[in-house]
């Protein structure tokens, strides 16, 4: 009787084993079929849904490589599923037979224990996860609210006395940074392993490393903030920073970039900008005009009223020199051999000041040559065998020298 019961249980176990094997075989078949279909689908996405990863013109990853990566990942997932099926298939088949139920229970316990532990850890972490989600949600909408406010300040929809519109963007970035920092500090205790000694040690190490390695960068960032709120210049303005003259093309928290009059791009650290004297040629050019000035030295024999007229005439003939306010002349020195005259003229085009200066000096030469007035520059000593001046003849020929001589001295 006992033998027949044993045979019966074995036969039942064999029947269930056949059914389990058939079920596993069907699963393997459909998994393989799904795997092949997914491979075809991924390959059909190349160039459409799966595109090249680029940074501007630099191609980081091609669509083919991304597609092959997905296919390799599918292969790994398929192998993992097959191994899991085998692991659960073996104890299941053993459990169909009385002699193998003990081993099946052990194998199932080995498989289910880590899964239960993992699910329990997830369940225990759910409250922390909810807290992190709430903090992230509050942070997101706080940043959106701050962005709306500062955008309104930038466009003028909201006006606040003493707050300039060009302050809106950098101030928004600062406020957003501090909101993110506060959110990170609030989230930190809820991170997995945040209280472990290893996590704390790594945090301290990274903090020390950042402090030691970012001294100059921090100085530039602080200087950039100070420059932003000082408002010494804006984008596109012609400035002189130290010995560099050019137009501002970029302002950031680390550097200020200037394009010089020779089309050179100069990057100046903000700490160096803050330590240098800054001359802004464009600040008042649109309203009061920028005064351009150049000096000439004329002998005492030339009437000063005539010199004034010639200089003002040369200034008025120069392009981009304003008619009003009118050009004016200053006599800056009465030296041993000459009088120093300074012509001052207004312009509203500071970015063209080099060309304006060049044309102004050309016009000065033309006006003085036409009037027969000598410009005693640069410093020189001349022994003449006549009374002819150094002014070239209008036809470009050297004037004929006369008898006699006189000594003239002059300097710039």
Buried (B, 14 or more C-beta within 10 A) or exposed (E): EEEEEEEEBBEEBEEBBEEBEEEBEEBBEEBEEEBEEBBEEBBEBBEEEBEBEEEEEEEEEBBEBBBBEBBEEBEEEBEEBBEEBEBBBBBBBBBBBEEBBEBBEEBBEEBEEEEEEEEEEEEEEEEBEEBBEEBEEEBEEBBEEBEEBBBEBBEEEBEEEEEEEEBBBBBBEEBBEEBEEEBEEBBEEBEEEEEEEEBEEEEEEEEEEEEEEEEEBEBBBBBBBBBBEEEBBEEEBBBBBBEBBBBBEEBBBBBBBBBEBEEEEBEBBBBBBBEBEBBBBBBEBEEEBBBBBBBBBBBEEBEEEEBBBBBBBBBBBBEBBBEEEEBBBEEEEEEEBBBBBBBBBBBBBBBBBEBBBEBBBEBBBBBBBEBEBBBBBEEEEBEBEEEEBBBEEEEEEEEEEEEEEEEBEBBE
